[in-house]
Amino acid sequence: MLPGRDGKRNRHLGGAAPALDPSGNGGLLACRGMQAAKLQASVLALAVLCWGCSEAPPHLILFTADTLRPDHLSLNGYPRETSPRIDAFARAAWHFEQAFSVIPKTAPSFATMFSGRHPRQHGVRWNFGRIPPRTSLLAEQLRDAGYRTAAFVGNPALRESKGFARGFDRWAPVQGGVEPLLEAFFAWAEAPWDAPTFVWIHTLDPHGPYTPPPAYERLFLDDAHGRSDARVPGGYAIDPEHPEKVLGSVPRYQQRPDGEDRVARYVARYDAEIRLVDDAFGRVLDFLRERGLDDASAIVFTSDHGESLGEHDYYFEHGWFAYEPGLRIPWLVKTPGQTQGRRIDAPVSNLDFLPTVLALAGLAADTPLAGRDLLADALHDTPVVVESSDRYPQKFFGLRTATEKYLRSEDGTHEELYDLSADPGETEDRIRDRPERARVLAAELDRQLEALRRDAATPSTGDRDDAETSERLRALGYVE
């Protein structure tokens, strides 16, 4: 039994967390590439042997923040101190600097992360899609291998009826923000961690509407960045045909009672919610350290997708387009006992999530996958299909490489080409300058889409939501 932490629970449920000490003992996983034909309970014994000096496979801690774009972390040079705890964690972790989701919407992104399959394959292409019952998921595979599993989830788009609870011994959807989410986790986590454990904590913040607690809201409203007077061009004007899907205006679910239309004020509140999440992540790290679990755990910090904050005239939303602000995500991985950080600038996608996490447990996927174990494989430039979410006025597909992105509307009437190496902000469309290159990328996109189509599941919406869940989804801009 691991040591307890009597008298220390209140410290995690509120208040500022102390600075993280990223030091530790031990080394990296010695045999991350172990292969297994099937994920069965017997594989757990092999995983134990693989770890050698460890008494058991590692605990797996997954902490995810909704709608978090990496360029707003101070870790990545952002001028505001939004992420001191995440920054400290990264100093002893793998940092994938060019990570992205293949789709900028919560349910489709997590369906990809937990299945290792593209949205074109698993069929979840908007927040009301249902994961096919025969699609094997991460928690199921870990539970079959002997892990106990638990999830504490703050976004109502991740519903049991859509398949996201599959494989979790404890499934805890939590309303009310970060505090009740952490309270539920800490109450569950007080029990002994005698078996290898996989736990997933997903905060709704910094997803809109941006409403940080007052103490956090005051952090950035009056600094040099918060005082800008630039306005959202269309203010609160709404297209009656698409009231939640607008360009050049504040989307309805983000609009404030005071009529605020200054861009900087929204961004300041978005950044304040990042700082709130940073503190929450720090408190989870403190808990693991005080229980003696940190060096026995592999810890992953990431997000499902990013957020557009005005780029391409798209304000405080995500899902409609496949541009970088909506697709880019932070991704940090700390292996048990790791003390040295590693920065990886090769492009990686959330298709790589499942094989990487399984490898941390000494396991292999039960079906062939396109993704890679990022901690073991040489990372080459592999073009990846990206897409926007369904049910918007337009649908886009794209091919993303390390240096370029080709985009095309679903109806084929519109094309764009960006040189990401020279223009990471995607401000200059090069489709007319480089027609030959566009044709090459378009052909590769068609080839990959056809391959995905041949392996596609039939999309399904699953069960209907109850009235309370529908109202929560509407408040988040998911329902018109």
N, C-alpha and C positions, 0 to 999 in steps of 0.2 A: 504494500500500500504506500502511496506517495504521501509526503508530509502535508498536513492540513494548513489552514491559514486562519485560525481562530481569531476573531475580533477584527478582521481586516476587510470584511465585506463592504462596509459603508464607504470605504475609501474608493472602491471601484464603482459604486453607484452614483457618485457625485463628486464635484470638485475637480481641481486641476490635478493632472497626473504628473509625477516626477519625471525628469529627463531619463530617457532610455539609455541604459548601459549596454551597448551592443556586443560586449565581450562574451566569450564562451569557450568551452573546451571541446575537443573532439575534432573530427574531420568530415570531409564530404562523403557522400554515399559511395562506397567502394565498388559496387557492381550494379550500377544503375541500369545497365542494359539487359538484365536477366529476362529471358523469354519464357513464356508459359503458354501452353496450347489452349487451356481453358482456365477460367477463373473459378476454381472450386475451393472448397474449404482446405483441401490438402495443400494448395499453393501457399497458404500461410506459413507452413513449416519451412518451405523453401525460402520464403522471404526472410524468416528469422535467421536462417543460416547465411543468407546473402549479406545480412548486416554485421555478421561477425561479432564484434565486440558489444553490440547492443543486445539487450535481453529480449527485445520484441521489435517488430516493425514500428516505424515512427507514427506518432499521432499526426494527423493531417488537419491543419487549421486553415480554413478558407475565409478570409474577410473581404467582402466586396461592397463597394460604394456605388450606388446608382448614379449614372449620368456624370461621371467624373472625368473631365478632360485633363490629360497629364500636363499640359502647358500652364495650368493654373496651380501647380504644386511648386512650392519654393525649391523643392528638390531639383527641379528642372530650370532653375534660374528665374522663376517668376518673382517680381519685386516685392510682393507682399509675403509676409511670413504665414502662409496658409497651412504648412505641413511639417512642423518641427519634429513630431514623433515619427512620421513616415520618413522624413529625411534621415533621422538617426538609424532607423531600421534598415534603410537602404545601404548604409555604410558597411553592413555585414551581410549583404544579400546580393543575389543576381538581380540586375536591373536591365530589363529589356526596353530599350529606349525607343524602339520603333514598333511597338505593339499596336495592333488594331483589331477591332471586331469586324466580322464580315457583313454585319447588318446592324444599323443603329437603333435597335428597339429591344426592350428588356426581355420579354419572353422568347423571341427568336434567338437572341444572343445566348441566353443561358441554355436553351435547348441545344445549341451548337456546342457550348462548352461541356455540357454534361453527357452528350452523346458522341462527340468527336465527328459529327456529320454536318454537312452544309445545310442551310435552310432549304435549298433546292432538293435535298434528300429527305430530311425529316419532316418537311412540310409546314413547319411553324414559321410563318412569314409576317405575322402581326401579333398583337398581344392577346388575341382571342383564339389563336390556334392551339391545337392539342397535340402533344407528343404521341406518336403512334405507339400503341401498347407493346408492340414487338421490338421497338427500338431500345436497345440496352443502354442503361444510364450509369453514370459513375457511382452513385451511391449504392445501386444494386450490385455492381461488380465488387465494390469494397465490402459490402455486407456479406456477400457470398464467400469472400476470402477471409472472413472472421472479424471484420471491423464492426464496432458499434457505431451508429450513425445518428446525427441530430442536425436539425436545421432551424434557424431562427430568422425569420424573413419579414422584412418591413414593407415590401411592395405587393399590393393586392393583385397585380398582374400575374404573379407567380402563385397559381392556385392549384390546390390538390386535384380539382376536377380536370385540369389540363395536363396532369401527369408529373408535375414537378415534385410531388411528395414521394414518388416511388423510390424505394430503397432506404428511406429514412425511418429508423426506429422511432424517433421523436420528430414530429413535424409541428412547428410552432409559428403560425402566422401571427404577427404582433402589430397592433395599431398604436398610434400615439407618438412615434418618433424614436429617437435614439435611446432615451432613458428606459422606457419599458422594454425595449429590445435587449439592452444589456442586462437589465434586471432579470429577465427570463433566462438569459444565457447563464448568468452567474448562479442563479438558484439551481439550475440543472447541473452545472459544472461542479458544485460542491461535493457531489458523490465521487467516490474513488475512481480514478482512471486506471483500472486494473487491466483493461483490454485495449488493444489498439483502437483509436477513436478518430473518426472523421466528423468534424463539426463545421458547419457553414453558417456564417453570420452575414446577413445582407441588410445594409441600411438603406432606407429610401432616400435620404439626403445624399448629395445635393440636388436631387430632382426637384423641379418646380412644383407648385409655386414656392419661390424662395422666401421662406419665413423662418429665419434662424431665431433662437431665443434672444431676448433683448441684449444680454451681455455679449453675445457674439455679434449681433447686428451692429453694435456700436464700434466694433473693431476697425472697420474699413470705410465707413460712410464719409468720414471727414478727412481722410488723408488726401494726398495730392491727386490720386487716381479717382477717388470718390467725388471730387468737386467738379469734374468735367460737366459741361452743360449740353453736351451732344444729345440730341433727342432721337427717339424712334420716329422715322419719317411719317408714318401713317397714324401714329398715336394709338388710339383704341378703336380705329376703324376696323370693321369685321366684314368679310365677304359672307353674305347670307347663305350662299350655297355650301360653303365650307367654313363654318364658324370657328372650328378649332385648328384650321390649317390655313394660315395666312402668311403672306409675304409683306415685309415693310411695316408690320404692325405688331403690337403686343398681343399674343394669343389670349383668348378669353380667360383661360384658367390662370394666367399669370397676372391679370389686371388687378390693380390695387384700388381700394376704396377712395384714396386721395387723388386718383387720376395720374399718378406718377408715370412719366414717359421718358425720363432721363436714363440713358443707357447705363451710365456709370453707377446709378443707384441699384439697378438690377444686378449688375456684375458684382458690386460690393456685397450684396446679400448672398449671391451665389458663392463668393469666396468665403464668406462667414460660415456658410454651411459646410464648406470643405474643412475649415478649422474645427468645427464641431465634430465632424467625422474623424479628423486627425486625433482629437482628444479621446474619442471612443476607441479607436484602434490602440492608442497608447494604454488605455485601461485594460484592454484584453491582454496586451503584452505583459503588463504588470502582473496580472493574475497568473499567467503562465509561468512567469519567473518566480513568483512567490510560492507557487505550488511545486516548483522543481520540474516543470513540464517543458520549459522552453528548449532545452538542449535535447529533449526527447521528441521534439516536434518539428515537422516541416511546416513552415508558415507561408501562406500565399496572400498577397494583397493585390487586388485588381478591381476592374470595373466592367460593366456590361457594354457601355458605349460612352460617347462624349456628349457634347451639347453645342449647338450653334448659338453664339452670342452676338449675332448681327452679320456674320460672314454670309456672302451671297444673298443679302437682304432677308435673312432668315433669323428671327429673333427668339431666343429663350425657348428653343424647342429642338427636337431631334426626330428623325424618322423619315422625312420626306425625301431627303437627298443622300447621296453617298459621298459627300465631301469629307475631308479630313477632320474638321471639328467634331463631327458626329461619330466618326469611326475610331479615332485614336483613343487608346486607353492606357492607363498606367499598369505595369505588371512587374511585381517584385516577388522573388522566391528566396526564402532563407531555409537552407537545409539544416538538419540537426547538427548542432555544434559549430556551425559556420561562423568564422570570425573575419573573413576578408570579403569585401564586396567585389563584384565583377559587373562591368558595364558592357552590354552587348548591343551593338548598333545595327545588326542584321534585322530585316523586317520579319516579324512573327505575327501570327494571327490566333484568334481564339479557337481555331481548329486544332492547334497544338496543345491546348489545355489538358484534355483528357489523357493523351499518352504521357504527358509530362508528369501529371499527378499520379497516375498509376505506377510509373517508373519509380517515383519517390517511395511508394509502398513495396517496391520489388516485384511489381506485377506487370503484365502486358495486356493490351486490349483483347477482348474475346472475338473481335472481328477486324479485318484489315481496315486501316484508316489512312486518310491523306495526311494527317498531322504527324508531328515528330516529338520525340523526347528532347526538349530544348536544352537540357542540362548534359546531354551526352552526344548528340549528333552534331556533325559539322553543319553549320547553317548556311545554305546556299540560297541564292535569290530564286524563289519559287513563285511564279505568278499566281495570284489568288483571285477568285471571283468574289466581288463585293456587290451588294445590292441595297437598295432602299427598302423600307417597309411597305407592305401592301396597304391598300385602302386610302392612299393619298391621291390627290388629283393627278399625279403622274407617278410612274414607276421607272426606276433607273437600274441598270446593270453596269458593272464595270470590271476592269481587270487592273489589279494593283501589282506593280513590281517594286523593286527597291527604289527605283528612280522615276517611275512614270505612273500615270493613271489614265486609262481610257474609259470614258463613260458614254453610255448610249441609252436613250429612252426606250422603253419597252416596245413602243410602236415603230421604232426605227427612224423617226423623223428628226432626231436631234443627237448630235455627237459632240463630245468635248475631249480634249487631250491636254494633260498637264505634265510639265517637267518638274517632278517633286524635288529633285536635287537642287535646281536653281530657283524654284518657286514653290516652296513648301506650303504657302498660303493659298495656292491655286487661284491666283489673281489673273493669270494670263493664259487664256485658252489658245493652244497652239495647233488646233485642228487644221487650220488653213495653211500654216507654215510647214507642217510635216505630214502631208497626206499619205505618203508611202508608209511611214511608221504607224499611222493610225490604222491603215489597212492590215498590217501585220498583227497588231494587237487585237483588232476586231476579229480576225480569223481565229486567233487563239482563244478569245472570249467565246466565240461560237463553238469551238471544239470542246471547251470545258463545260459549257452549258449543256451541250448534247450529252456528254458523259454523265453529268449530274442528273439530267432528265431520265436517262435509262435506269438510274438507281433511285428514283424518286418515290416517296410515299404519297399517298393520297391525302391532301390537306383535310383536316377535320377541326371543327370548332368545339367539339365535346359538349359537356352539359351547359345549360343556361345558368347564368349567374343569378343569385338572389338579389333582392332590391337593395340591400345594404352594400353588397359588394359592387353593384352597378353604380351606386352613388359615389363610392370611394374612387372608382375608376374614372368617373366623370370629373371629379375634383382634380384629377391628375392629367386631364386633357385626353384621356383614352377613349371617352365616349362622347359623341356629339349630343 
